[in-house]
Amino acid sequence: MLEIIDLKDLIEQKIKEAQDILKSFGLPESQQKKLSALTLLALSNLKPDDEWKAATKQSMTVVKDIMKFVNSNYTENYKTGSRESFRKIALKPFVENNIALLNPDNPDLRQTSSNTHYSLSDVALKGIKEYDSPNWNNAIQEFKKDQFPENIPSSNLLRTVTIKNYKSILSDTIDLGRFNIFIGVNGCGKTNILEAIATVGAAKASDLNFEELYARGVRIARPDLIMSSFLSNPQQDKIDITLEFEDNDEKRICQSSLFPENPNDIYTKWFDRYSISNDEELSRIISRIIKDIYQDKGKEINDEDLIVEANRRLKNSHSTHKESYQELLTDYAIFDLNTKSLRGITPVDSRKTPLGINGEGLDLLTATFNGYEKDFLDATSKTFFDWLAKIQNEKDEKVKSLGLKAGRSLSTLYFTDRYMQKQNNTFSAENSNEGILHALFYLALFISNKTPDLFAIDNIETALNPRLCQKLITELVKLSKERGKQALITTHNPAVLDGLNLLDDEQRLFVVYRDDEGKTKTRRIKFKSDLSEKKFKLSEMWLKGQLGAVPQNF
């Protein structure tokens, strides 16, 4: 009788441990049930008295392997008819969260096949083996980081921007870091720099039209107003922009030469001389490559070798070099927030997803965060707002009937105040303070796998306390490195500068100004040594005019 009781205790303990692992791996409570725990134990090949470090992976079918293992080792009596419960309740979420793999031995196998099988993923097995060890907390973080390929940060960076004949920029070259701040008087051309890059992004996506430029945050005007028109220079009929990207020491050049169909029509379509915009052009390139192969290899080359060689040359051709940075450019947008959009009150005006350029979509994005992203968001947001207990997404309309929202907002975002009574401590985005909405948006923008890796923010200080601006910038710099983001940011708030460390070459500060002829120029602020002993902070140096970027006419 004693042995039976001991076995029962072991089983209960093992199931609780498995549930704890599922919770730590970020699965919701509904996916931490007993059946899910038993499935994890079966896939780990662990019996009640086994240690977690003994876990192994093996391919298992549902009925013959997983259910049999559970019945034999955990005193259960699941019948064949329970297989769908195992699939829907446990295995489907496991696959979706990269805890398990579907048909690893034969990926082409149909899911309805009797041979459908599952196994632990390598990343899950690595974490599971560390359970209840001193390294368990680190193992959780490693699992969440490696859980999805998109968690791996991008190493591709925009290094140099050369702009010619765009609005107030007749000719200027800017060497960027990962985190870039632009300061200057109103009307000096800061936003023009951001817009020039957005315009190239639209060109490379074959979206050079009014609607798509507007959707990226570009202010639209007649082409003859967009192309530089200075008193001292004749107006040119095109805009030239050259971008240099770097990815693990490999450099790529992206060029655009843009011209309008009708320079007097604000709604006209623009064209890029460097873009491949149709199938005929692509067909021409492929034909040229095949012709070159025949010349190099001879007509006797067989079809299979011809296809392999053609694919290789196409990948190495100039036309596809842009692919390494194509997504960076096409996703690029200029974010310029307004509070009503963040609250979900203003109708969606931006087609950018997942986050709109004015703040739309914050609730939907945070609701889809994976465990790795949630950990980042929880840790950072609570640092800035000491009253914040919890951020949650609530789609149930009962909150409206409880009076938590007036119904004007479509946002499902809610906040819990830890200082308030439990029955009165939850409030919606519709009636929250604007500061947390702006800060939360920026944190989500830098944390998410789904947001662009290259983007711009116009006037980041809006709605934020000056001290919060400083701390937020320091945190965003850190996130930009950890999450592989590159940002170009404009500001008029001196406190933003105090969040920078200009001795880090990836953090760069630029003064934007207009020269004696009104042409926009940029100048990087650099220091040769530590500023800790300097009399003034960067913010004070700016206010005193020591950095420039202040009005001189009053």
C-alpha positions in Angstrom: 0.0 0.0 0.0 2.9 2.3 0.8 4.4 1.8 -2.7 1.1 2.8 -4.3 0.8 6.0 -2.3 4.4 6.9 -3.1 3.8 6.4 -6.8 0.7 8.5 -6.7 2.6 11.3 -5.0 5.4 11.0 -7.6 2.9 11.2 -10.4 1.1 14.3 -8.9 4.5 16.0 -8.4 5.7 15.2 -11.9 2.5 16.6 -13.4 2.8 19.8 -11.4 6.4 20.2 -12.5 5.4 19.7 -16.1 2.6 22.3 -15.7 5.2 24.7 -14.2 7.4 24.2 -17.3 4.5 25.0 -19.6 3.7 28.1 -17.6 7.3 29.2 -17.6 7.5 28.7 -21.4 4.7 31.2 -21.8 1.6 29.1 -22.5 -1.7 30.5 -21.2 -3.5 28.8 -18.3 -5.9 27.0 -20.6 -2.9 25.2 -22.1 -1.4 24.1 -18.8 -4.0 21.4 -18.0 -3.2 17.9 -16.8 -3.5 16.4 -20.3 -1.0 18.9 -21.6 1.4 18.1 -18.8 1.1 14.4 -19.4 1.7 14.9 -23.1 4.9 16.9 -22.3 6.1 14.1 -20.1 5.5 11.5 -22.8 7.3 13.5 -25.4 10.2 13.9 -22.9 10.2 10.2 -22.3 10.1 10.8 -18.5 8.6 8.4 -16.0 7.4 9.6 -12.5 10.8 8.9 -10.8 13.0 10.3 -13.6 14.8 13.6 -13.3 14.2 16.3 -15.8 17.8 16.3 -16.9 17.2 12.8 -18.3 14.7 14.0 -20.8 15.1 12.8 -24.4 13.3 13.4 -27.6 11.8 10.8 -29.8 9.1 10.7 -32.6 5.8 9.5 -31.2 2.4 8.9 -32.7 -0.6 9.9 -30.7 -2.4 6.6 -29.9 0.4 4.0 -30.1 3.1 6.1 -28.4 1.9 9.1 -26.4 -1.3 7.7 -25.0 0.2 4.3 -24.4 3.1 5.9 -22.5 0.8 8.0 -20.4 -1.5 5.0 -19.6 1.4 2.8 -18.7 3.5 5.2 -16.6 0.9 7.6 -15.1 -1.9 5.1 -14.3 -4.3 6.7 -16.7 -6.9 4.9 -18.9 -7.3 7.1 -22.0 -9.2 5.3 -24.8 -8.5 5.6 -28.5 -11.3 8.1 -28.8 -9.3 10.6 -26.7 -6.7 11.1 -29.5 -8.4 14.3 -30.7 -8.3 15.8 -27.3 -4.5 15.2 -27.2 -4.2 16.8 -30.6 -6.3 19.8 -30.0 -5.6 20.5 -26.3 -1.9 19.7 -26.1 -0.2 19.0 -29.4 -1.5 21.8 -31.6 -0.5 24.5 -29.0 2.8 22.7 -28.6 3.5 22.9 -32.3 2.4 26.5 -32.5 4.7 27.5 -29.7 7.7 25.4 -31.0 7.6 23.1 -28.0 6.9 20.2 -30.4 7.5 19.5 -34.0 4.9 18.0 -36.4 6.1 15.1 -38.5 9.8 15.8 -38.1 10.8 12.5 -39.8 8.6 13.2 -42.8 7.5 16.8 -43.1 5.4 16.0 -46.3 3.2 13.6 -44.4 -0.5 14.6 -44.2 -1.7 15.4 -40.7 -4.6 12.9 -41.2 -2.1 10.1 -41.8 -2.0 7.2 -39.3 1.7 7.8 -39.2 1.5 11.4 -38.1 4.0 11.9 -35.3 5.4 14.5 -33.0 8.6 15.1 -31.1 10.1 17.8 -28.8 11.8 20.6 -30.5 15.6 20.9 -29.8 15.1 24.3 -28.2 12.3 22.9 -25.9 14.4 19.9 -24.9 17.4 22.1 -24.1 15.2 24.1 -21.7 13.4 21.2 -20.2 16.6 19.5 -19.2 17.5 22.5 -17.0 14.3 22.4 -15.0 14.9 22.6 -11.2 18.5 23.4 -11.8 20.4 26.6 -10.9 20.3 27.5 -14.6 16.5 27.2 -14.9 15.8 30.9 -15.1 18.4 31.4 -17.8 17.1 28.4 -19.6 13.6 30.0 -19.7 15.0 33.1 -21.3 17.0 31.2 -23.8 14.0 29.1 -24.8 11.8 32.2 -25.3 14.6 33.9 -27.3 15.1 30.9 -29.6 11.5 29.8 -29.6 10.7 31.6 -32.8 13.1 32.5 -35.6 11.8 36.0 -35.8 13.1 36.6 -32.2 16.6 36.7 -33.7 17.4 40.3 -34.2 18.4 41.7 -37.6 22.0 42.6 -38.2 21.3 44.7 -41.3 21.8 48.5 -40.8 21.5 51.6 -42.9 24.9 53.2 -42.7 24.9 56.1 -45.1 22.2 58.3 -46.7 23.0 60.6 -49.5 20.1 62.9 -50.6 20.1 65.2 -53.6 17.4 67.5 -54.7 14.7 66.6 -52.2 12.7 69.5 -50.7 15.2 71.7 -48.7 18.0 69.2 -49.1 20.0 70.1 -52.3 22.9 67.7 -51.4 23.8 66.1 -48.1 25.3 62.9 -46.8 24.6 61.4 -43.3 26.5 58.6 -41.7 24.1 56.8 -39.3 24.5 54.7 -36.2 21.9 52.3 -34.8 20.1 55.0 -32.7 20.0 58.5 -34.2 18.7 61.7 -32.8 18.1 64.8 -35.0 17.7 68.3 -33.5 17.3 71.7 -35.1 15.0 74.7 -35.3 11.5 74.4 -36.7 11.7 74.3 -40.5 15.3 73.3 -40.8 14.5 70.0 -42.7 14.7 67.3 -40.0 11.6 65.5 -41.3 12.7 65.9 -44.9 15.5 63.5 -44.1 13.1 60.9 -42.7 10.8 61.4 -45.7 13.5 60.9 -48.3 14.2 57.4 -46.9 10.4 56.6 -46.9 10.2 57.7 -50.5 12.9 55.2 -51.5 11.0 52.5 -49.5 7.9 53.2 -51.6 10.0 53.1 -54.8 11.5 49.7 -54.0 8.0 48.4 -53.2 6.7 49.8 -56.5 4.4 52.0 -54.5 5.4 55.5 -55.7 1.9 57.0 -55.6 0.0 59.5 -53.4 -1.7 56.9 -51.2 1.3 54.8 -50.5 3.6 57.7 -49.8 1.1 59.1 -47.4 0.7 55.8 -45.7 4.4 55.8 -44.9 4.2 59.2 -43.3 5.4 61.4 -46.2 3.9 64.8 -46.6 2.7 65.1 -50.2 3.1 68.2 -52.4 3.3 69.0 -56.1 6.4 67.4 -57.6 7.8 70.9 -58.5 7.6 71.7 -54.8 9.2 68.4 -53.7 12.2 68.8 -56.0 14.6 71.4 -54.6 14.0 74.9 -55.9 16.6 77.4 -54.6 17.3 80.9 -55.8 20.9 80.1 -56.3 20.4 76.8 -58.3 18.4 75.8 -61.4 15.7 73.3 -60.5 16.5 69.7 -61.5 13.9 67.3 -62.8 14.7 64.3 -60.6 15.6 63.3 -57.0 18.6 61.2 -56.4 19.0 59.2 -53.2 21.7 56.6 -52.4 21.5 54.3 -49.4 24.4 52.1 -48.2 23.5 49.1 -46.0 25.8 46.9 -44.0 25.1 43.4 -42.8 27.9 41.6 -41.0 30.6 43.6 -42.8 29.0 43.0 -46.2 27.9 46.3 -47.9 25.1 46.9 -50.3 24.3 50.0 -52.3 20.7 51.0 -53.0 20.1 53.8 -55.5 17.0 55.6 -56.5 16.6 58.3 -59.2 13.0 59.5 -58.9 11.0 61.5 -61.4 7.3 62.4 -61.7 5.0 61.6 -64.6 3.5 65.2 -64.3 5.5 67.7 -62.3 2.5 69.9 -61.8 0.0 67.3 -60.5 0.1 66.6 -56.7 -1.5 63.1 -57.4 0.9 62.1 -60.1 2.7 58.8 -60.1 6.5 58.8 -59.6 9.0 56.5 -61.2 12.4 55.1 -60.2 15.0 54.6 -62.9 16.7 51.9 -60.8 13.6 49.8 -59.9 12.5 46.6 -61.6 8.8 47.2 -61.7 7.4 44.7 -64.1 7.7 41.1 -65.3 9.1 42.1 -68.7 12.2 43.5 -67.0 12.7 40.4 -64.9 12.2 38.2 -67.9 14.9 40.3 -69.7 17.4 39.7 -66.9 16.7 36.0 -66.8 17.2 35.7 -70.5 20.5 37.5 -70.3 21.7 35.2 -67.5 20.8 32.1 -69.5 22.6 33.5 -72.6 25.7 34.1 -70.5 25.6 30.6 -69.1 25.5 29.1 -72.6 28.5 31.2 -73.5 30.4 30.2 -70.5 29.4 26.5 -70.2 28.5 25.6 -73.7 25.2 24.5 -75.2 25.7 20.9 -74.0 24.9 21.9 -70.3 21.9 19.8 -69.1 18.7 21.3 -67.9 19.2 20.5 -64.2 22.7 22.1 -64.2 21.3 25.1 -66.2 18.6 25.8 -63.6 21.1 25.5 -60.7 23.6 27.9 -62.3 20.8 30.3 -63.4 19.5 30.5 -59.8 23.0 31.1 -58.5 23.7 33.9 -60.9 20.3 35.5 -60.3 20.9 35.6 -56.5 24.3 37.2 -57.2 23.0 39.7 -59.7 22.6 43.4 -59.0 18.9 43.0 -59.3 18.6 40.8 -56.3 21.4 42.3 -54.2 18.7 44.7 -53.0 16.8 41.7 -51.4 19.0 41.8 -48.3 17.6 45.3 -47.5 14.3 45.2 -49.5 12.2 44.4 -46.5 13.9 47.0 -44.4 13.0 49.7 -46.9 9.5 48.6 -47.8 8.5 48.3 -44.1 10.1 51.6 -43.2 7.6 54.3 -41.9 7.6 57.6 -40.0 5.6 57.3 -36.8 4.0 60.5 -35.6 1.6 59.8 -32.8 -1.6 61.4 -31.7 -3.4 60.5 -28.5 -6.8 59.9 -30.1 -5.4 57.2 -32.3 -3.7 55.6 -29.4 -6.9 55.5 -27.5 -8.7 53.9 -30.4 -11.1 56.7 -30.8 -10.0 58.1 -34.2 -10.8 55.9 -37.2 -7.8 54.1 -38.6 -6.1 56.4 -41.0 -3.0 54.4 -41.7 -2.7 51.1 -43.6 0.6 50.3 -42.0 0.5 47.1 -39.9 0.8 46.0 -37.3 1.2 49.6 -35.9 -0.3 52.6 -37.7 1.9 55.6 -38.1 -0.3 57.7 -35.8 -0.6 55.0 -33.1 -3.3 52.7 -34.4 -3.1 49.0 -33.5 -1.3 49.1 -30.2 -3.8 46.9 -28.5 -3.8 44.3 -31.2 0.0 44.1 -31.4 0.5 43.7 -27.6 -2.2 41.0 -27.6 -0.2 38.9 -30.0 3.2 39.2 -28.2 4.9 35.9 -27.6 6.4 35.1 -24.2 9.8 36.6 -25.1 8.2 39.9 -26.1 5.8 39.9 -23.1 8.8 39.6 -20.7 10.4 42.6 -22.3 7.3 44.7 -22.2 6.4 43.8 -18.6 9.9 44.6 -17.3 10.3 47.9 -19.1 6.8 49.4 -18.7 6.7 48.8 -14.9 10.1 50.6 -14.7 8.6 53.8 -16.0 5.2 53.8 -14.2 5.4 52.8 -10.6 1.5 52.7 -10.3 1.2 50.1 -13.1 0.3 46.6 -11.9 -0.7 45.0 -15.1 -1.4 45.6 -18.8 -4.1 43.4 -20.4 -6.2 43.0 -23.5 -9.8 42.4 -22.8 -12.1 41.7 -25.8 -15.1 40.9 -23.7 -17.7 43.6 -24.0 -18.8 43.1 -20.4 -16.2 45.7 -19.5 -18.3 48.3 -21.3 -21.3 47.4 -19.3 -19.3 47.7 -16.1 -18.6 51.3 -17.1 -14.8 50.8 -17.7 -15.2 52.4 -21.1 -17.7 54.8 -22.6 -17.9 53.0 -25.9 -16.2 55.5 -28.2 -13.0 53.6 -28.3 -12.3 50.4 -30.2 -9.2 49.6 -28.2 -9.1 46.5 -26.1 -6.2 47.7 -23.9 -6.7 48.1 -20.1 -4.4 49.0 -17.3 -4.5 48.0 -13.6 -3.4 50.5 -10.9 -1.8 48.8 -8.0 -2.6 51.6 -5.6 -6.4 51.5 -6.1 -9.0 49.2 -4.6 -9.4 45.9 -6.5 -13.0 46.7 -7.6 -11.9 50.1 -8.9 -8.4 49.7 -10.2 -8.9 48.9 -13.9 -9.2 51.6 -16.6 -9.3 51.5 -20.4 -7.1 53.1 -23.0 -10.0 55.5 -23.6 -9.6 57.1 -20.2 -6.0 56.4 -19.4 -3.3 59.1 -19.2 -1.7 59.8 -22.5 1.8 59.4 -21.3 1.6 55.6 -20.7 0.0 55.2 -24.2 2.8 57.0 -25.9 5.6 55.3 -23.9 3.9 51.9 -24.4 3.7 52.4 -28.1 7.4 53.1 -28.4 8.3 50.1 -26.2 6.1 47.9 -28.3 7.6 49.3 -31.5 11.1 48.5 -30.4 10.3 45.1 -28.8 8.0 43.5 -31.4 9.1 41.0 -34.0 6.4 42.3 -36.3 7.3 45.9 -36.4 9.9 47.3 -38.9 13.6 46.9 -38.2 14.2 50.3 -39.6 11.9 53.2 -38.8 11.6 56.9 -37.9 9.8 58.7 -35.1 8.9 62.4 -35.5 8.8 64.4 -32.2 9.2 61.5 -29.8 8.7 63.8 -26.8 5.0 64.4 -27.3 3.0 63.9 -24.1 6.0 62.7 -22.1 7.4 64.1 -18.9 11.0 65.5 -19.5 12.5 63.0 -17.0 10.6 60.2 -18.6 11.9 61.3 -22.0 15.5 60.8 -20.7 14.9 57.4 -19.2 12.8 56.2 -22.1 15.6 57.1 -24.6 18.1 55.1 -22.5 15.8 52.1 -22.5 15.1 52.4 -26.2 18.8 52.5 -27.0 19.2 49.3 -25.1 16.2 47.7 -26.8 17.5 48.8 -30.2 20.6 46.7 -29.7 18.8 43.7 -28.2 16.0 43.6 -30.7 17.9 44.6 -33.8 16.1 47.9 -34.5 17.5 51.0 -36.1 15.8 54.3 -35.4 15.9 57.9 -36.8 14.3 60.2 -34.3 13.5 64.0 -34.2 13.0 65.9 -31.0 12.6 69.5 -29.7 12.9 68.4 -26.0 16.4 68.8 -24.6 15.8 66.1 -22.0 15.9 63.5 -24.7 19.6 64.2 -25.3 20.5 63.3 -21.7 19.4 59.7 -22.4 22.2 59.3 -24.9 25.8 58.1 -24.5 27.7 59.7 -27.3 30.8 57.8 -26.5 29.0 54.8 -28.0 29.5 55.1 -31.7 26.1 53.5 -32.4 24.3 56.4 -30.6 24.5 59.5 -32.7 23.3 63.1 -32.4 22.9 65.3 -35.4 22.3 69.0 -35.7 20.2 69.9 -38.7 20.4 73.4 -40.0 20.0 75.5 -43.1 23.1 77.3 -44.5 23.3 80.8 -45.8 21.4 79.8 -49.0 18.7 78.0 -47.1 20.0 74.5 -47.9 19.5 71.8 -45.3 22.8 70.3 -43.9 23.6 68.0 -41.0 26.4 68.0 -38.5 27.2 65.2 -36.1 28.0 66.1 -32.5 30.9 64.1 -31.3 33.0 64.2 -28.1 36.5 62.8 -27.6 36.2 61.9 -23.9 33.9 61.3 -21.0 31.4 64.1 -20.3 30.9 63.3 -16.6 33.2 66.0 -15.5 31.7 68.6 -17.8 29.9 71.5 -16.3 26.7 71.1 -18.3 24.5 68.2 -19.5 23.8 67.8 -23.2 20.3 69.3 -22.6 21.9 72.4 -20.9 24.4 72.8 -23.7 21.6 72.7 -26.3 19.6 75.4 -24.4 22.7 77.6 -24.0 23.3 77.4 -27.8 26.6 75.5 -27.5 25.3 72.7 -29.8 23.6 75.0 -32.3 20.0 74.0 -33.2 18.4 77.0 -31.6 16.9 80.1 -33.3 19.3 83.0 -33.9 16.8 85.7 -34.9 15.6 86.5 -31.5 
